Structure formats: structure tokens, C-alpha cells
Amino acid sequence: MGSSRITFDKWSDSYSDRMEHMRASAVRDLFAAASRSDIISLSGGMPDINKLPLDKVAKAASATITQEGIGALQYGSTDGRVQTKEVLIGLMSELGLRVKPEDMLITAGAQQALDLLGKIFINPGDVVITEGPTYVGALQAFSAYQPDVHAIDLDDEGIRTDLLEEELKRLGKGGAKFIYCIPNFQNPSGVTMSALRRRRLIELSHEYDVPIVEDDPYGRLRYEGGHMIPLRALDEDVIYLGTVSKVFAPGLRTGWMVAPRPILKKVNLAKQGTDLCGSALNQVLVEHYFNDTPWHKTLQKAVDAYRERRDAMLEALDEYFPPEATWTHPDGGFFIWVTLPPYVDTDQMLSVALDHGVTYVPGAGCFPDGRGKNCMRIAFCYEEPDNIREAIHRLAEVIDERLGMYRVFIAAGVLPDAKED
């Protein structure tokens, strides 16, 4: 006979109070399920690195050692190599940003930058403002520092600045530590902030003395429409986060922060206690990739593939999803946000979707306060178009089965309870 074993944590009384507040990542928890051969994953926002020219990447990796020598294997400065900064400054200049090396710091992906900002800004109970919904990784990074996160609703033009203004008035001047936003192809909604909203957001940040943190991982992944100028290009007080994860390789964990120098000084101090310095090896590889390979052509191939996948997903949604569902229509990025009737709980529905061979990210994980239970994030970036269509077909069957149960209640004039399964 088999036996069950319960593991007790004898260290439970030793952990810090902050561990009680740390959130698990809804996306990371799905990775194991998504790796099954029978699953089509619409959950992970993974770039398609199959488009990378491995022969050219191999040459760049070889040059990292043969040209840089032992220096690529040694400790470096906390804020990163000047040569790498110059390469990244070149990337930002193409987006309309003018930056000097002393205005930036290299991080282990933009995710480390989020953690460092939490470390230097947030005391327990401090108010942090985000878009609603927002990036689950940001909520996870901030949660260790125990903030009170206020999520301001989005619409098709981005964060509702009218609602933001109401919230800032209620909090008072300096009442929030910062406003975190993803203006371009927002994760998870796919929405892009309009030019009018960008200007108003900056006005409000100055009026109420609240800095803006602009996260821009998807800015180069535009499939239609014109380029939108980053917030940082409009206001040098904006804290700007970038990464090579979506334009080169996420496994290198190379990102950066541009910020006012007093803030960078504090971030540098916090980073010394975290990792001393970033990987010089990875930074030199980034330099050689962007200096020595036709990376613009490689990125354009990826953008063309992502556009095709987005179109396949939107077409499949139109064909298969029920009339009760609505969804966003992103001009770029990786994600579409689906909204179902308020009595549907997508967290409860996920296990059924897994049985049907498809995953997604339940919407509640993208809010700090339990909202979004009837929503989901679906990613079109990784799967091929045929798989995307099949996944949407499977998911539509799951949703239709769930709605079928509720339609009976609605026809009888009874409002169903989303908590009943």
C-alpha cells in the first residue's frame, strides 16, 4: 500500500514577515503544465528565439572571449560596462531617447530593476499605483516590500487618467511612491497608451509629485500603426526600463534602467548588496551581437512572424468565441486580453482547459485586489498559427460548456454565482 507523507516546515517561525506577502507567479506556475506534449500553451510570453541566426550568435559568443579575453570572465562595475551602455544607448536613440552612460544602469533583466525599485522606494503600507490589469511579475517583485497597490482601470487608450487624477487627489501630493505602467502593447492587455494620455500622465506626475516607472519590453514589436514616443523622451524625470529579452535572448538576463541620477545612486547601492555586479560575459555578448550581426533583419523576421500569429489568433477568436466574450486588438506585443461575463471564474475554469489541452493566464493574477476573475490573458507569441487556431478552438469549447451551464440560470431569471463550480 502507498503512504502519504506530509512535510512540516520546522523553520516556519524563522521566516521574515515579508514572506507572508510575497505572491507566486501565475505564469511560472503554469510552466510545468505547458511543457506537456499534449498542451498548446497560450500562457507564457516567451519570445520565439528560433528566429535567431545561431551561426552568427556563435561567432558573437566566440568574439566575446577571443577579443575581450579574460576581462569577460572577471568582476565588473555594479552599474555595468560602459561599452554595453553605449550599445544600449544606440538602441534607445532609435526610439527617440537621448541618454548618457551616467544616466543608466545595467540590470539582470528588467525584472531585477523592478525589484531594486521596490527596495529603494517602498516601505510596508506605501501606496504604489499600477494599471489594472498589470504585469504579474511587477506585482510579484513589489509584493516583497508589502505595498498597498492601487490598480487604475485601462481602456483602449491606456490608463484612465481621469480615474488616476481622482485617486491622486484622494491620496494627496506625494501620497503614492510611484506609478508603474507599460505604455506600449501593455502586458497583459495589449493596449497602447495614446499620445494624449501620455502627456496627461506626465502632467499628473508633476502635479502630485509621483514619479513614473515606464516599462518598455515590447516597444519594438509593432505590427501596425505609427511609433509612439516613450514617456522618458517627454520627461527626463521618468524612470525607464528596457531589456534585450524580446529583441535578442531572454536567457542572457540583460536589461537596464534609465533614471535621474539621485535615484540611480540609490539603485546602485541596493544592487551592490544584491549581486555586486552583473555578468560581464553576457554584456560583452550583447555588445558583439548588436555591433556585429544584422540584428535589425533578424528582428524584422520575428516581428513578421508575431504579426501572422496575432492575426491568426484574432481570426480564430472571431470564428470560435461566443458572443458574450470581448477582447483587445493589439497593434504589437505578445498578448490579447479576453473578458467573459462576470459570473465566469477563469481560475476555476483553468483545470478544465488543461484537460482540453490548452493553457492561459487567469485574469485575477494581473490585479492586486481580486478583480479580473472573469478575464484571461492569452499569448500569441510562441505557438505557430495552426496551433493557435486549434488552441482557440479548444478554449472556445471550454468556455461554451461553462456558459451553457449559466445560460440555464439566466433563462430562469437567476443570476449565477461565479464561485459555484
C-alpha positions, -999 to 999 in steps of 0.1 A, spaced: 0 0 0 12 35 -7 16 60 20 11 98 20 37 120 36 31 154 50 61 177 51 63 201 80 84 232 78 103 234 110 117 268 100 82 285 96 87 307 127 121 319 114 109 335 81 105 372 78 71 388 78 75 398 42 73 362 31 36 362 41 30 389 14 50 375 -15 30 364 -44 36 333 -66 37 340 -104 6 328 -121 27 324 -153 56 304 -137 31 281 -120 18 271 -155 52 263 -170 52 227 -159 18 221 -174 27 240 -206 57 216 -212 34 186 -217 34 174 -253 -4 174 -254 -7 211 -243 -8 241 -265 3 270 -244 -13 304 -246 1 313 -212 38 321 -215 50 354 -230 82 337 -244 98 353 -275 104 330 -304 142 327 -303 140 301 -331 144 331 -354 179 338 -341 208 331 -366 227 307 -344 258 307 -366 261 345 -361 253 342 -324 280 316 -321 305 340 -338 295 368 -314 300 344 -285 334 334 -297 344 370 -302 333 376 -266 362 355 -254 388 359 -282 385 397 -284 377 406 -248 398 379 -232 399 373 -195 381 406 -189 348 389 -199 352 365 -170 361 390 -143 341 411 -119 329 444 -132 313 476 -120 279 475 -104 263 497 -129 276 478 -159 302 481 -187 304 515 -205 307 497 -238 275 479 -233 258 511 -222 269 527 -255 253 499 -275 220 502 -255 221 540 -259 222 533 -296 191 511 -294 173 537 -274 182 565 -298 162 547 -325 132 551 -303 137 588 -297 155 586 -264 187 606 -257 206 591 -229 242 594 -215 260 565 -199 259 581 -165 221 582 -167 217 544 -168 225 512 -150 225 476 -164 205 450 -146 198 413 -147 168 418 -169 141 444 -163 128 421 -136 157 429 -113 151 466 -120 116 462 -107 129 445 -75 155 472 -70 129 500 -73 108 482 -48 137 480 -25 146 517 -26 111 532 -27 86 510 -8 80 508 29 53 485 42 19 501 35 32 526 10 9 532 -20 21 521 -55 -1 528 -85 -4 505 -114 -26 500 -144 -54 475 -140 -47 448 -151 -9 449 -149 22 427 -153 21 398 -129 59 400 -125 57 436 -113 32 426 -86 54 398 -76 85 420 -74 68 447 -54 50 423 -31 81 415 -10 81 451 2 45 450 13 30 479 -6 -7 489 -9 -11 486 -47 -39 506 -63 -47 495 -98 -63 521 -121 -86 508 -149 -75 507 -185 -94 513 -217 -84 512 -253 -62 543 -249 -44 530 -218 -46 540 -182 -77 561 -174 -61 594 -165 -94 607 -152 -96 579 -127 -59 583 -119 -65 620 -112 -93 612 -88 -71 587 -70 -42 611 -67 -65 639 -54 -77 614 -28 -42 604 -18 -28 640 -18 5 653 -30 33 627 -27 7 602 -15 20 574 -38 56 563 -42 54 558 -80 31 550 -109 41 518 -128 30 515 -164 37 497 -197 27 522 -223 35 501 -254 14 469 -260 8 465 -223 12 432 -206 -14 417 -202 -39 438 -221 -20 445 -253 -33 481 -252 -11 511 -262 -13 543 -243 -24 572 -265 -4 603 -270 -30 624 -252 -29 600 -222 9 601 -221 10 638 -219 -17 639 -192 1 611 -172 32 632 -171 13 663 -161 -3 645 -132 30 630 -120 45 665 -117 13 680 -102 12 653 -74 50 647 -71 47 610 -81 75 595 -103 66 574 -133 82 540 -139 79 532 -177 85 495 -185 91 491 -223 99 455 -232 77 454 -263 82 488 -278 100 475 -310 74 448 -316 49 470 -336 28 453 -363 7 483 -375 3 519 -368 30 546 -361 57 547 -334 48 562 -301 74 583 -283 84 569 -249 74 588 -218 111 592 -209 116 611 -242 89 636 -230 101 639 -194 136 632 -180 121 625 -146 106 593 -159 123 560 -148 127 539 -180 132 502 -180 145 483 -211 156 447 -219 172 427 -247 149 397 -239 124 405 -266 149 417 -293 177 392 -286 177 365 -260 158 363 -226 183 338 -213 210 365 -211 191 383 -184 203 417 -196 182 448 -190 187 484 -180 173 513 -161 175 550 -171 167 573 -143 175 607 -126 210 604 -112 200 607 -75 177 577 -80 204 558 -98 228 564 -69 203 547 -45 197 518 -70 234 513 -74 238 510 -37 209 485 -35 223 465 -64 258 462 -47 240 442 -19 222 421 -44 247 409 -69 278 431 -67 278 433 -105 261 419 -135 276 393 -158 304 408 -179 303 378 -202 267 384 -211 272 421 -215 301 416 -239 280 391 -259 252 417 -261 278 442 -275 290 418 -302 255 407 -312 242 443 -318 275 455 -333 285 426 -355 253 409 -367 224 421 -389 201 421 -359 175 445 -375 168 419 -402 165 392 -376 141 412 -355 120 421 -386 116 383 -393 104 378 -357 80 408 -360 66 394 -392 60 360 -375 44 376 -345 21 396 -367 10 365 -385 3 348 -352 -16 377 -338 -38 378 -369 -44 340 -366 -55 344 -330 -78 374 -338 -93 355 -367 -99 324 -346 -114 344 -318 -139 359 -343 -147 324 -356 -149 304 -324 -155 325 -293 -191 331 -281 -208 365 -284 -206 370 -247 -168 374 -249 -149 405 -258 -112 410 -264 -85 436 -272 -69 441 -306 -32 449 -300 -11 468 -325 20 449 -313 35 430 -284 25 394 -273 -9 394 -257 -46 397 -260 -69 403 -230 -102 384 -231 -132 394 -209 -160 370 -202 -193 375 -184 -188 385 -147 -202 352 -134 -174 332 -151 -143 324 -130 -113 318 -153 -92 305 -124 -118 277 -117 -120 271 -155 -83 265 -160 -83 229 -149 -109 221 -175 -89 239 -201 -59 219 -192 -80 187 -197 -88 201 -232 -50 207 -239 -47 244 -236 -34 269 -211 -39 306 -204 -33 331 -176 -63 337 -154 -70 374 -151 -71 377 -113 -34 372 -111 -30 405 -130 -47 426 -103 -37 432 -67 -72 431 -53 -90 401 -67 -105 418 -97 -103 402 -132 -117 368 -122 -138 368 -155 -108 377 -176 -78 359 -191 -45 367 -209 -37 347 -240 -4 349 -257 2 346 -294 40 350 -295 53 314 -293 29 289 -310 26 286 -347 -6 298 -364 -22 264 -368 -16 256 -332 -30 289 -322 -62 283 -341 -65 248 -326 -59 262 -291 -86 289 -295 -110 263 -308 -103 241 -277 -106 271 -254 -139 282 -271 -153 247 -264 -144 250 -227 -160 285 -225 -191 274 -243 -196 245 -219 -192 268 -189 -216 294 -204 -241 267 -213 -245 259 -176 -250 296 -167 -274 302 -196 -299 279 -180 -298 300 -148 -301 332 -168 -330 319 -188 -347 312 -155 -340 347 -143 -314 336 -117 -280 353 -115 -254 325 -112 -227 326 -86 -192 326 -102 -179 307 -71 -201 277 -78 -183 251 -99 
